[in-house]
Amino acid sequence: MEYYRAHVLVCGGTGCSSSGSATIEEMFKTALAEKGLDKEVQVVRTGCFGLCEAGPICIVYPEGSFYSHVKKEDVDRIVNEHLLKGRIVHDLLYVDKLEAHSDIETSITNVTFYKKQKRVVLKNCGVINPEKIEEYIAFDGYQALGKVLTQMTPEDVVNEVKKSGLRGRGGGGFPTGMKWEFAMKSQGDIKYVACNADEGDPGAFMDRSVLEGDPHAIIEAMAIAAYATGARKGYVYIRAEYPIAVKRLGIAIAQAKEYGLLGTDIFGTGFDFDVEIRLGAGAFVCGEETALIASIEGERGMPRPKPPFPAQKGIFGKPTVINNVETYSVIPQIILKGADWFRSFGTEKSPGTKVFALGGKINNTGLVEIPMGTTLREVIYDIGGGIPNGHEFKAVQTGGPSGGCLTKDHLDTPIDFDTLTALGSMMGSGGMIVVDDTNCMVDFARFFLDFTVDESCGKCVPCREGTKRMLEILEKITSGKGTLEDIDKLESLAHSVKDSALCGLGQTAPNPVLSTLRYFRDEYIAHVTDKKCPAGMCKDLLSVVILDGCIGCTACARVCPVGAISGEVKKQHVIDQTKCIKCGACIPKCPKQVIVKQ
């Protein structure tokens, strides 16, 4: 066994990888070898640390020094100063804008972003090398599988999951133990388990990050689910747009087979189980379980009527358990630590934690995991760091295209399944997009509806035609051609689609429209009666004008891409509204700040 006096953990998640963390990792290895430190200091590529805004991130242990926005030219300094001479490079440490005491040494243990989080799903992400099964095993990996195969009956496993109160983290929050019980009791010579990793919500990357940072947890959990329900085969359905996650999952499956943790006679108990990867082609509708089943079978990904439910008739017509990545990821810990441990945080009806992809108009974009019951205010301000550039919080969209928006009146609302649903939103898979006072909520609803129209499979009329008609009305309103009758028609149509669509995509597609109508109806009215966009976002309702006070410096005319601004030097300039494309390039160039959108 090799021992090292220090470790350099380099984030290898998609976000940091896109910023060049792989190059930084190699530069660390090269620099350490040149200094003769490669036998003393180990460089480890991990999964996502969560604080994506600060990437690329490197953490040096044993000090836990949290280096952020690491550049290639920073590597030699960290090696020469910190790892060779033992002197932390203070100017490269993460600057915690939320920490009142600037003299506190910045380490992973005292970064404010993490203080109100509880990492259960993400406990190994950013901690272990996801491509080494030995590191997963060192953190209690596969002990839960060993326990269920040698000490528990299938009924014991199902009862423990039921007792935990775990609800599916992929959308509606259906009780996981109940779903497993249905599959266990279903008759079938062959049964399947499937993992839904088809994460298609705009701005969502929770499942991707778990698979990138802790793939063995999903394999172990699927094996436990298979034992509990009588399955012998599993499928991970993952979108091909997640190349890092696909690669690491493939490595993990191969390693598990090599160690005898997948395949035949696992742990010498006679239990057989294997896992296969199925790549999706990026269809959002395949996140719906029956469409996912169709895709796994080689058919076009289109939803099927329910009942029968997948636990009764799923993949190839056989009983099937389908859970998403986050749901599976906590199963091994529930088995090892017990249902009471899982219920010790969260709320009574929504126990445990929830992972959110926090994005939009927020300072600390990234991946957060919080106990259920945490308030929106704590997530947005205490963890997310508030709204950048001095703007005011306006709303937060939870649940992606299937969810709805919540306003500043809901900031002290505890986050759980039932509360969000009661307010017209939903938990969904965990996207959380923050918008500020510069966002138009009518256009915001239009954006999400445009996405669902594009992603509709077209099988049922309410979704295929109804969402398209809704989008047409929204486009009419944002272009200044709408009427008050259009608002009423939009609302009525939204309810009709919600009540009659075949699958969850169509049934929830109207949510962004209905929630913005509920909380921001005044903005809709302003668009149709005043022909104004209060947020100044809808181009067809805007004009860029030069007010009195122009000194004729010509700076605006020089940057206008279409030559819409004219005027003599040192005299008032004007904008030709027939040419102006309302790009706003001229606004920041005016030294007197007399160019405005109105």
Secondary structure, DSSP 8 states (H G I E B T S, - for coil): ----SEEEEEE-SHHHHHTTHHHHHHHHHHHHHHTT-TTTEEEEEES--S-GGG-S-EEEETTTEEE-S--GGGHHHIIIIIIIH----GGGB---TT-S-TTS--BTTT-HHHHT---STTTTTTTS-TT-HHHHHHTTTTHHHHHHHHH--HHHHHHHHHHHT-B-TTSS--BHHHHHHHHHHS--SS-EEEEEE---STT--HHHHHHHH-HHHHHHHHHHHHHHHT--EEEEEEETT-HHHHHHHHHHHHHHHHTTSSEEEETTTTEEEEEEEEEE-S-GGGGSHHHHHHHHTTS------SSS-TTTS-GGGS-EEEEEHHHHHTHHHHHHH-HHHHHTSB-SSSBSEEEEEEEES-SS-EEEEEETT-BHHIIIIIIT---GGG--EEEEEESGGGSEEEEGGGTT-B--HHHHHHTT---TTSEEEEEETTS-HHHHHHHHHHHHHHH----SHIIIIIHHHHHHHHHHHHTT---HHHHHHHHHHHHHHHHH-SSHHHHHTTHHHHHHHHH-HHHHHIIIII---TTS--GGG--EEE-TT-----HHHHH-TT--EE--TTS--EE-TTT-----TTGGG-TT--EEE-
